[in-house]
Amino acid sequence: MERRCVLNSWSKEEVRAVIRYEWARGVSGTEIHNRLVEVYGPGVMSKQMVWRWCRTFNDGHQQVEDIPRAGQTRTATTDANVGKVDDMIRVNRRITIDEVAEELGISHMSELKTSPTTFFDTEKCQHDGCPDN
């Protein structure tokens, strides 16, 4: 009797490599998806995405890693900036995102609003005048 188990973790690249391998063997996108679900579980990848990767390989692309996308590289989340933001918040707990972005010279749309926990994960204020106490 054949023993099968569901793998609990995987990387995108691993799944794409399996798709590439099965595609090279001539297996259909639907069957590839069924096999992926059998081994990795139902949350592995949608059938439509498997079909998209099969089309990508049909078009001659062989890379399974993410292709770098055009656009501005995110460089605002640095240890130095996180420390500066922490200091700014400790001085003025009512500081706005716009004020922080202007002070640091970074785009608040790309960084501060998309990862506020990185910048604004501060401990509860310890002084008596704080409204949070």
C-alpha positions in Angstrom: 0.0 0.0 0.0 1.3 3.4 -1.0 1.9 5.8 1.9 1.3 9.5 1.3 1.7 12.5 3.5 0.8 16.2 3.2 3.8 18.5 3.5 3.1 21.4 5.8 5.6 23.9 4.5 7.0 24.8 1.2 8.5 27.7 -0.7 7.0 29.3 -3.8 10.1 28.3 -5.7 9.8 24.7 -4.7 6.2 24.5 -6.0 7.1 26.3 -9.2 10.0 23.8 -9.7 7.5 20.9 -9.3 5.2 22.6 -11.9 8.1 23.0 -14.3 9.2 19.4 -13.9 5.6 18.1 -14.4 5.1 20.5 -17.3 8.3 19.2 -18.9 7.0 15.7 -18.6 3.9 16.7 -20.6 1.4 16.6 -17.6 -1.6 19.0 -18.0 -2.0 22.0 -15.8 -5.1 20.5 -14.2 -3.3 17.3 -13.3 -0.3 19.2 -12.0 -2.7 21.1 -9.7 -4.3 17.9 -8.5 -0.9 16.4 -7.7 0.2 19.6 -5.9 -2.9 19.6 -3.7 -2.4 15.9 -3.0 1.1 16.5 -1.7 1.0 20.0 -0.3 -2.6 20.4 0.6 -5.4 22.6 -0.8 -3.8 25.9 0.0 -0.7 25.4 -2.1 -1.7 27.3 -5.3 -4.8 27.9 -7.3 -5.4 26.0 -10.5 -5.4 29.3 -12.5 -1.9 30.1 -11.2 -0.7 26.6 -12.1 -2.0 27.2 -15.6 -0.3 30.6 -15.7 3.1 29.1 -14.8 2.6 26.4 -17.5 2.0 29.2 -20.0 5.1 31.0 -18.7 7.2 27.8 -19.3 5.6 27.3 -22.7 6.7 30.8 -23.6 10.3 29.8 -23.0 10.8 31.2 -19.5 12.5 28.6 -17.2 13.2 30.7 -14.1 11.2 29.7 -11.0 12.4 32.5 -8.8 10.5 35.8 -8.5 11.5 38.2 -11.2 12.4 41.6 -9.8 9.7 44.1 -10.6 10.1 47.7 -11.8 9.6 50.4 -9.3 11.3 52.1 -6.4 13.2 49.8 -4.1 12.1 49.9 -0.5 14.9 51.3 1.5 13.2 53.3 4.3 13.1 50.4 6.8 16.5 50.5 8.2 17.7 50.1 11.8 18.6 53.8 11.8 15.2 55.0 10.6 13.4 52.7 13.0 15.4 54.1 15.9 14.8 57.7 14.7 11.0 57.1 14.5 11.0 55.5 17.9 12.8 58.6 19.3 10.3 60.9 17.5 7.3 59.1 18.9 8.8 59.1 22.5 9.2 62.9 22.2 5.8 63.5 20.6 3.2 60.7 20.8 0.8 62.6 18.6 3.2 63.0 15.7 1.6 62.2 12.3 2.8 59.9 9.6 3.3 62.9 7.3 5.5 64.6 9.9 7.6 61.5 10.4 8.0 61.0 6.6 9.0 64.6 6.1 11.5 64.6 8.9 13.2 61.4 7.6 12.8 62.3 3.9 11.0 59.1 3.1 7.7 58.3 1.3 5.0 57.7 3.8 2.8 56.0 1.2 5.3 53.3 0.4 6.7 52.6 3.8 5.1 54.0 6.9 1.5 53.2 5.9 2.3 49.7 4.6 4.2 48.6 7.7 3.1 50.7 10.7 4.1 47.9 13.1 7.7 48.2 12.0 7.7 51.9 12.8 5.1 52.4 15.4 5.4 49.3 17.6 6.1 51.2 20.8 5.6 50.2 24.4 2.9 51.8 26.5 3.7 55.3 27.6 5.0 55.3 31.1 4.5 59.0 32.2 1.5 60.2 34.2 0.2 62.7 31.6 -0.3 60.1 28.9 -4.0 59.5 28.0 -3.3 55.8 27.4 -2.6 55.2 31.1 
